[in-house]
Amino acid sequence: MKFRSGFFDGWMLALLVAVAISASTVFILSKSSGFPYSSLLASGVTVFWCSFIIVMLFMELVVLKEAKKILQLTRKKKKKKEADQQEVLLVERPGLFNPMRRMYEEVFSFTATKEQEIEDLQKAESFRREFVANVSHELKTPLFAAQGFIHTLVDGADKDEKVRRNFLTKAANSLDHLDDLVQDILKLSQIETGEIKMKLEPTDMYQLSLEVTEKFRSGAEKKNISLQVRAPKGPVVAEADRKWIAQVITNLVSNAINYSPEGGLVEVRFRSSRKSVTLFVSDTGEGIPAKHLSRIFERFYRVDKSRSKELGGTGLGLAIVKHILESHGTRAEVKSEVGKGSTFSFSLARTKQDL
């Protein structure tokens, strides 16, 4: 007869339990008057074997069976990122009278928690490596450009005033871009770590938008782009940190102008409800392919790397927008159609005084 390999795993425990039960039985029977010694021995042996078999069957059918399931589950968790659906159902609905139910659920919960912690650590490490690589690359570009222009002047190209002025201007532009990049990295870091706290106050979003877009008026005119801020039908006063929401509008409008062709339209408009104020920034640019929409708010992510470099920018504008809005308890939405343009929007809580 061939037994399963796990049948005798708990034989020692079963033996001890059977001995205890049989000894207790013999002791109780010995106290009864008129019970012969031979019957005591036979009863003890019978009770021992019956107890041993019952305990072993119980362990095999319930305890060891469930223990093996737990072992299999932990092994699967090590090999796969997601637990098998059947195993999940098994854990969630183990049997009403299953004595291992609590242990099974605890082990599953513990395993799932540890797996998530490991996955989070792996993502954090991957993000750190990617971020360091991106920052290094972005810093090198303007730094090497400025370095090249300056070394060229040092090597003797400074004699021609026209060349000297041209090279110095290009070097200054590269250093300005480097300064913008460093400033954006610092902003992003300060917002993420909570060093910068948002000071919410009643903010007229229409007036703020007029102030921000005025800074882009001349640049838009050079590209023959119509930059419009539509007057809302009613008050659009929201609870916001004026300085940082101005930064959000600045980044969105700047992107809209940069990615709109000559003769295009960039428009800021509003929609208000009883509880919120929503601001929209639309453009008639080239649009964003659907496959990129989920990643455009990542640091340094560029839909078209070659075109993005031509247009300038640090690659952190939308990442800053994302984190500022998250600090306001909201998020940016985007709708885009290739060849027709994009619309970015965000909602803020309407101020109570305006309700």
C-alpha positions as CSV (number, residue, x, y, z in Angstrom):
1,M,0.0,0.0,0.0
2,K,1.4,3.4,-1.0
3,F,0.8,6.3,1.4
4,R,0.9,9.9,0.5
5,S,4.2,11.6,1.4
6,G,2.6,13.9,3.9
7,F,0.6,11.3,5.8
8,F,3.2,10.7,8.5
9,D,4.4,14.3,8.8
10,G,2.6,14.7,12.2
11,W,2.9,11.2,13.5
12,M,4.7,12.2,16.6
13,L,1.9,14.6,17.6
14,A,-0.7,11.9,16.9
15,L,1.3,9.4,18.9
16,L,1.4,11.6,21.9
17,V,-2.3,12.4,21.7
18,A,-3.2,8.7,21.4
19,V,-1.0,7.8,24.3
20,A,-2.6,10.5,26.5
21,I,-6.1,9.5,25.5
22,S,-5.5,5.7,26.0
23,A,-3.8,6.4,29.4
24,S,-6.7,8.5,30.5
25,T,-9.1,5.8,29.5
26,V,-7.2,3.1,31.3
27,F,-6.9,5.2,34.5
28,I,-10.7,6.0,34.5
29,L,-11.6,2.3,33.9
30,S,-9.2,1.1,36.6
31,K,-11.1,3.2,39.1
32,S,-14.2,1.3,38.2
33,S,-14.7,-1.8,40.5
34,G,-14.7,-5.2,39.0
35,F,-12.9,-4.3,35.8
36,P,-10.4,-7.1,35.0
37,Y,-6.7,-6.2,34.2
38,S,-6.8,-8.0,30.8
39,S,-9.8,-5.9,29.7
40,L,-8.0,-2.8,30.8
41,L,-5.1,-3.6,28.6
42,A,-7.3,-4.5,25.6
43,S,-9.3,-1.3,26.1
44,G,-6.1,0.8,26.4
45,V,-4.7,-0.7,23.2
46,T,-8.0,-0.3,21.3
47,V,-8.4,3.3,22.4
48,F,-4.8,4.0,21.5
49,W,-5.1,2.8,17.9
50,C,-8.5,4.4,17.4
51,S,-7.2,7.7,18.7
52,F,-4.0,7.5,16.7
53,I,-5.9,6.8,13.5
54,I,-8.6,9.5,14.1
55,V,-5.9,12.2,14.9
56,M,-3.9,11.2,11.8
57,L,-6.9,11.4,9.6
58,F,-7.9,14.7,11.0
59,M,-4.4,16.1,10.4
60,E,-4.3,14.7,6.9
61,L,-7.7,15.9,5.9
62,V,-7.7,19.3,7.6
63,V,-4.4,20.5,9.1
64,L,-1.8,19.1,6.7
65,K,-4.1,19.7,3.8
66,E,-4.5,23.4,4.7
67,A,-0.8,23.7,5.6
68,K,0.1,22.4,2.1
69,K,-2.2,25.0,0.5
70,I,-0.5,27.7,2.5
71,L,2.9,26.5,1.4
72,Q,1.8,26.3,-2.2
73,L,0.4,29.8,-2.0
74,T,3.6,31.3,-0.6
75,R,5.6,29.5,-3.3
76,K,3.4,30.9,-6.0
77,K,3.7,34.4,-4.4
78,K,7.4,34.2,-4.8
79,K,7.2,33.2,-8.4
80,K,4.3,35.4,-9.6
81,K,3.4,39.0,-9.0
82,E,-0.3,38.3,-8.8
83,A,-1.9,35.4,-6.9
84,D,-3.8,32.9,-8.9
85,Q,-7.6,33.8,-8.8
86,Q,-8.5,30.3,-7.6
87,E,-6.2,30.7,-4.7
88,V,-7.7,34.1,-3.8
89,L,-11.2,32.6,-3.9
90,L,-10.0,29.7,-1.7
91,V,-8.8,32.1,0.9
92,E,-11.8,34.3,0.8
93,R,-14.3,31.4,1.1
94,P,-12.4,28.6,3.0
95,G,-15.3,26.6,4.6
96,L,-17.4,27.7,7.5
97,F,-16.0,25.2,10.0
98,N,-12.5,25.2,8.8
99,P,-10.2,25.5,11.9
100,M,-7.3,26.7,9.7
101,R,-9.4,29.6,8.2
102,R,-7.9,32.3,10.4
103,M,-4.3,31.1,9.9
104,Y,-4.9,30.8,6.2
105,E,-6.2,34.3,5.9
106,E,-3.4,35.8,8.1
107,V,-0.7,34.1,6.0
108,F,-2.3,35.2,2.7
109,S,-2.6,38.8,4.0
110,F,1.0,38.8,5.3
111,T,2.3,37.4,2.0
112,A,0.4,39.9,0.0
113,T,1.6,42.8,2.2
114,K,5.2,41.8,1.9
115,E,4.9,41.2,-1.8
116,Q,3.5,44.8,-2.2
117,E,6.3,46.2,-0.1
118,I,8.9,44.5,-2.2
119,E,7.2,45.7,-5.4
120,D,7.1,49.3,-4.1
121,L,10.8,49.1,-3.2
122,Q,11.7,47.8,-6.6
123,K,9.6,50.6,-8.2
124,A,11.3,53.2,-6.0
125,E,14.7,51.9,-6.9
126,S,13.8,51.8,-10.6
127,F,12.4,55.4,-10.4
128,R,15.6,56.6,-8.6
129,R,17.8,55.2,-11.3
130,E,15.7,56.6,-14.1
131,F,15.4,60.0,-12.4
132,V,19.2,60.3,-11.8
133,A,19.9,59.3,-15.4
134,N,17.3,61.8,-16.7
135,V,18.6,64.7,-14.5
136,S,22.2,63.9,-15.5
137,H,21.3,64.0,-19.2
138,E,19.2,67.2,-18.9
139,L,21.9,69.0,-17.0
140,K,24.7,68.0,-19.4
141,T,23.0,69.4,-22.5
142,P,22.9,73.1,-21.6
143,L,26.1,72.8,-19.5
144,F,28.1,71.4,-22.4
145,A,26.6,73.9,-24.8
146,A,27.7,76.9,-22.7
147,Q,31.0,75.2,-22.1
148,G,31.6,74.8,-25.8
149,F,30.8,78.4,-26.7
150,I,33.0,79.8,-23.9
151,H,35.9,77.6,-24.8
152,T,35.6,78.6,-28.4
153,L,35.9,82.3,-27.3
154,V,38.9,81.5,-25.0
155,D,40.6,79.8,-28.0
156,G,40.6,83.0,-30.0
157,A,37.1,83.5,-31.5
158,D,36.6,86.6,-29.4
159,K,38.4,88.9,-31.8
160,D,35.4,89.4,-34.0
161,E,32.8,91.4,-32.0
162,K,29.9,89.9,-33.9
163,V,31.0,86.3,-33.3
164,R,31.8,87.2,-29.7
165,R,28.4,88.6,-29.1
166,N,26.7,85.7,-30.8
167,F,28.6,83.1,-28.8
168,L,28.1,84.9,-25.5
169,T,24.4,85.2,-26.2
170,K,24.1,81.4,-26.9
171,A,26.2,80.6,-23.8
172,A,23.9,82.9,-21.7
173,N,20.8,81.2,-23.1
174,S,22.2,77.7,-22.3
175,L,23.0,78.9,-18.7
176,D,19.5,80.4,-18.4
177,H,18.0,77.0,-19.4
178,L,20.2,75.3,-16.9
179,D,19.0,77.7,-14.2
180,D,15.4,77.0,-15.2
181,L,16.0,73.3,-15.0
182,V,17.6,73.5,-11.5
183,Q,14.8,75.7,-10.3
184,D,12.1,73.3,-11.6
185,I,13.9,70.3,-9.9
186,L,14.0,72.3,-6.6
187,K,10.3,73.2,-6.9
188,L,9.3,69.6,-7.6
189,S,11.4,68.3,-4.7
190,Q,10.0,70.8,-2.3
191,I,6.4,70.1,-3.2
192,E,6.9,66.4,-3.0
193,T,8.6,66.4,0.3
194,G,6.0,68.8,1.8
195,E,8.5,71.6,2.4
196,I,6.1,73.9,0.5
197,K,2.6,74.1,2.1
198,M,-0.3,75.4,0.0
199,K,-2.0,78.4,1.5
200,L,-5.5,78.3,0.3
201,E,-7.4,81.6,0.0
202,P,-10.2,82.9,-2.2
203,T,-8.7,83.4,-5.6
204,D,-10.4,85.0,-8.7
205,M,-9.4,82.5,-11.4
206,Y,-10.4,84.9,-14.2
207,Q,-8.2,87.8,-13.0
208,L,-5.3,85.4,-12.2
209,S,-5.6,84.0,-15.8
210,L,-5.5,87.5,-17.3
211,E,-2.3,88.3,-15.3
212,V,-0.6,85.1,-16.3
213,T,-1.5,85.2,-20.0
214,E,-0.3,88.8,-20.3
215,K,3.2,87.5,-19.9
216,F,2.8,85.4,-23.0
217,R,1.1,88.0,-25.2
218,S,4.2,89.2,-27.1
219,G,5.5,85.6,-27.6
220,A,2.1,84.5,-29.0
221,E,1.9,87.5,-31.3
222,K,5.3,86.7,-32.8
223,K,3.9,83.3,-33.8
224,N,0.6,84.9,-34.9
225,I,-1.2,82.9,-32.3
226,S,-4.5,84.2,-30.9
227,L,-4.3,84.0,-27.1
228,Q,-7.7,84.5,-25.5
229,V,-9.2,84.4,-22.0
230,R,-12.9,84.0,-22.1
231,A,-14.8,86.0,-19.5
232,P,-17.0,83.7,-17.4
233,K,-20.7,84.2,-17.0
234,G,-20.5,84.6,-13.3
235,P,-17.9,84.7,-10.4
236,V,-15.2,82.0,-10.6
237,V,-13.6,82.4,-7.2
238,A,-11.9,79.2,-5.9
239,E,-10.0,78.1,-2.8
240,A,-6.4,78.1,-4.1
241,D,-2.8,79.0,-3.4
242,R,-2.6,82.0,-5.8
243,K,1.2,81.7,-6.4
244,W,1.2,78.0,-7.2
245,I,-2.0,77.9,-9.2
246,A,-0.5,80.8,-11.2
247,Q,2.4,78.4,-11.9
248,V,0.0,75.7,-13.1
249,I,-1.7,78.2,-15.5
250,T,1.7,79.4,-16.6
251,N,3.0,75.9,-17.4
252,L,-0.2,74.9,-19.3
253,V,-0.4,78.1,-21.3
254,S,3.3,78.0,-22.1
255,N,3.0,74.4,-23.4
256,A,-0.1,75.3,-25.4
257,I,1.7,78.2,-27.2
258,N,4.9,76.1,-27.8
259,Y,3.0,73.3,-29.4
260,S,0.6,75.4,-31.5
261,P,1.4,76.2,-35.1
262,E,1.5,79.8,-36.5
263,G,-1.9,81.2,-36.8
264,G,-3.3,78.9,-34.1
265,L,-5.5,79.5,-31.1
266,V,-4.8,79.2,-27.4
267,E,-7.9,79.7,-25.2
268,V,-8.5,79.8,-21.4
269,R,-12.1,79.4,-20.4
270,F,-14.0,78.5,-17.2
271,R,-17.0,76.4,-16.0
272,S,-18.5,76.8,-12.6
273,S,-20.8,74.6,-10.6
274,R,-22.3,74.9,-7.1
275,K,-19.2,73.3,-5.6
276,S,-16.3,73.8,-8.0
277,V,-14.6,76.0,-10.6
278,T,-13.0,74.3,-13.6
279,L,-10.3,76.0,-15.7
280,F,-9.6,74.8,-19.3
281,V,-6.6,75.5,-21.4
282,S,-7.1,74.6,-25.1
283,D,-4.9,74.7,-28.1
284,T,-5.1,73.9,-31.8
285,G,-1.7,72.2,-31.9
286,E,-0.7,68.8,-33.2
287,G,-2.3,66.8,-30.4
288,I,-1.1,64.0,-28.3
289,P,-1.4,60.3,-29.4
290,A,-3.5,58.2,-27.0
291,K,-0.7,55.9,-26.0
292,H,1.2,58.8,-24.5
293,L,-1.6,60.4,-22.5
294,S,-1.0,58.3,-19.4
295,R,2.6,59.3,-19.2
296,I,2.8,63.0,-20.1
297,F,2.8,64.0,-16.4
298,E,5.9,62.0,-15.7
299,R,9.2,63.8,-15.1
300,F,11.2,64.4,-18.4
301,Y,8.7,62.4,-20.4
302,R,8.6,63.8,-24.0
303,V,6.1,62.7,-26.7
304,D,8.4,63.8,-29.5
305,K,11.9,64.1,-28.0
306,S,13.5,65.9,-31.1
307,R,10.7,68.5,-31.3
308,S,10.7,69.0,-27.6
309,K,14.3,69.9,-27.6
310,E,13.7,72.5,-30.4
311,L,11.0,74.1,-28.3
312,G,13.0,74.2,-25.2
313,G,11.5,73.6,-21.7
314,T,12.8,71.5,-18.9
315,G,10.5,68.5,-19.3
316,L,9.2,69.1,-15.8
317,G,6.4,71.5,-16.5
318,L,3.5,69.0,-16.4
319,A,5.1,67.0,-13.5
320,I,5.0,70.3,-11.5
321,V,1.4,70.8,-12.5
322,K,0.5,67.4,-11.3
323,H,2.1,67.8,-7.9
324,I,0.7,71.3,-7.3
325,L,-2.8,70.1,-8.1
326,E,-2.4,67.0,-6.0
327,S,-1.5,69.3,-3.1
328,H,-4.8,71.1,-3.7
329,G,-6.6,67.8,-3.5
330,T,-7.4,67.6,-7.3
331,R,-5.7,66.6,-10.5
332,A,-5.2,67.6,-14.1
333,E,-7.4,66.1,-16.9
334,V,-6.4,66.0,-20.6
335,K,-8.3,65.4,-23.8
336,S,-6.4,65.4,-27.0
337,E,-7.0,64.5,-30.7
338,V,-4.0,64.1,-33.1
339,G,-4.1,66.9,-35.6
340,K,-6.7,69.0,-33.8
341,G,-5.2,69.9,-30.5
342,S,-5.4,69.3,-26.7
343,T,-7.4,70.6,-23.8
344,F,-6.0,70.5,-20.2
345,S,-8.3,71.2,-17.3
346,F,-8.5,71.1,-13.5
347,S,-11.1,71.8,-10.9
348,L,-10.8,73.6,-7.6
349,A,-13.3,73.9,-4.7
350,R,-15.4,77.0,-5.0
351,T,-15.0,79.5,-2.2
352,K,-17.8,79.5,0.4
353,Q,-18.2,83.2,0.2
354,D,-19.1,82.9,-3.4
355,L,-21.8,80.3,-3.0
